[in-house]
Amino acid sequence: MAGLRRTGRRALPAAPERLIDDVRHGRFERAMSACAATGALVTTAEIYFEHDKASFGDPWMWVPIALGPVQAVAATAGFFRKGAAKTVLPVASLLVVANGLHGTYLHARGIGQKPGGWRNFRYNMEMGPPLFAPLLVTLVGGMGLLAAILRRER
């Protein structure tokens, strides 16, 4: 059959076979860059609405809003240009990872400052700042770092 290749037990179209082969050999820089760009935009929007709900009470709440578009632009550039994936993307991603870890500290501090602090753990985890949300931002930065060290697809 035209366009199909034999891989062990079953035949796959050439494009999915090449994608699987690229992933097996660590060649998915462009795909990971696209995931990092998309993740940055989605998480930035979510962070904006959550921090707006808290009235941006701390100036640090603006930092992930500012870094999200930077990560998205760097990851998009990394998708289209190998040079950007090896220079700009890791710098932006490292900033996002650092900000995510700092945000986790700030959210933990915010939970501790609620009435009852950490002794009232269950209530303050539900009603206070979301402790694990900044770690999701860290994962988006991690995707960018991973894209920077991977090999480019053929």
N, C-alpha and C positions, 0 to 999 in steps of 0.2 A: 504494500500500500504506500502510495506517495505521501511523504511528510511524516511517516511513522518510523520509529526506530525500535529495535528489539532490545529490551532491558530485562534480562533474566526471564521471568515468567510471562510478562505482558508487554504490549506495545504502547508507547507513549508518543504523543506528538513531539516534534523536535524542540519547540520552545519550552514546554514544561520540563523536558529532559535536561535541557541546557540550564534552566533555573535551578533544578535540583543539584546538578553537577557543580554549579557555581557556589551554592550554599555549602555543599560538602567540602569544597576546597577554600572556603573563607573569602569568596569573591562576591560580596553583596554590599559594597560600599554605597552605591547609588540607592539601592532599596532602603538601606538603613538611614541614609540622609533624608529620603522622602518621609520616612516614618518619624524622624526627629523633627522635621519641619511641620508636619501635620500635628504631631503631639504638642509642639510648642504653641501653635495657634489655639488649639482646643483648650489646653491647660491655662493659657493666658486669659482667655475669655472667662473660664470658670473662676479663676483667681480674682479677676476684676469684680465679678458679681458678688463673690463671698466677701472680699475686702470692702466693697461698697456697702454691703449689709452691715459691716462693722464700722462704717463711716470713716474708713481710713484713719483710725484713731492713732496709729503709730506711723511715722514717716517711712519706716522700713517696709510698710505694706505696698509702697509704690515700686520697690525694686524689682519684684518678679514681673510686674506689669511692664516695666521698661525692658527687662532682659528677654522676655518672651519673643517680641518681634525681632530682636537682635539674633536670637537662636534660630528663628524661622528663616530669616534672610541668609544667615551663614549656612544653614543646612540646605536651603534651596540652591545657594551658590555651589555647595559641595556636591549636589546632585548633578549640576551641569558642568562643573569644572573640577578636575582632579586636584589642581593646585589649591583651590579653596578648601577642598575636603581635607587637605593635609596641613593647612595653615590657619585659616580663619575659623573653621568649624571647631577644632579642638579648643581654641581660646574661648570662644563663646560658650561651648559646652562646659568647660571647666568653671566658668563664672556661674553658669546655671546650677551646676552641682554644688558649688560652694554656697550659693544662695539658698538652695534647697536644704542643705544641712543647717545653715544659720536659721532658716525658717522653722525647722524642727525644734531647735533650741528655743526660739521665741514662742512657739506654740506650747511647748512644755512649760515654759515660764508662765505663760498666760493661764494654763490650767492650774498651776500652783497658786496663782494670785486670786483665783475664784474663791468665794466663801467655802471654807472647809478644806481648800487646797487639795493635796493628793490623798488626804484621809477620806475625802468624799469622792473617791476616784470615779465610780460609775456615773454619778450625776454630772460631775465636771467634765468627764470625757464626752458625754452626750451634749452638754450645753455650752461647753467652752470651745476654744479654737480646736479645729480638727488636728489631732496630733500627727496623723500619718499623711495628711494631704501634702505637706512640703516634700515628703519623700517621693511622691509621684512626680513632682517637678525634677527631683534628682534623677529619676529614671529617664526622663526625657533628655536631660543633659548626658546621662550615661549612654543613651542611644547615639548621640552625636559623637561622643568619645569613641564608641565602638566603630562607628562609621569611619572615623579618622584613621583607625589602625587596620581596618580591613583592606583587602585588595579590591580593585575595581573590577566590575563585571567585564567579560569579553564582549 
